[in-house]
């Protein structure tokens, strides 16, 4: 995916995110081996949940799970929901230079 398309996607999908925004995650499924997790993401804006799962998958290059409406994240030994949110924060700050930098907080439900 070219950089301009990713930047456009970032601006549209994450326009309501603020500096100190909390991104909530729901771990929908864990594989038997514990090496793969299916995680959904959202944030609260105007007392309504806004789901970010599809946008995060496109911007960060994760695969979507067709049964759980979640991102497929591989790995173990660390908080994988935090890893995705931290990667998103890094990518958003990289794609929006000169603007207020994002500082995202990860919470698991």
Order of alpha helices (4+ residues) and beta strands (2+ residues): alpha-beta-beta-beta-alpha-beta-beta-alpha-beta
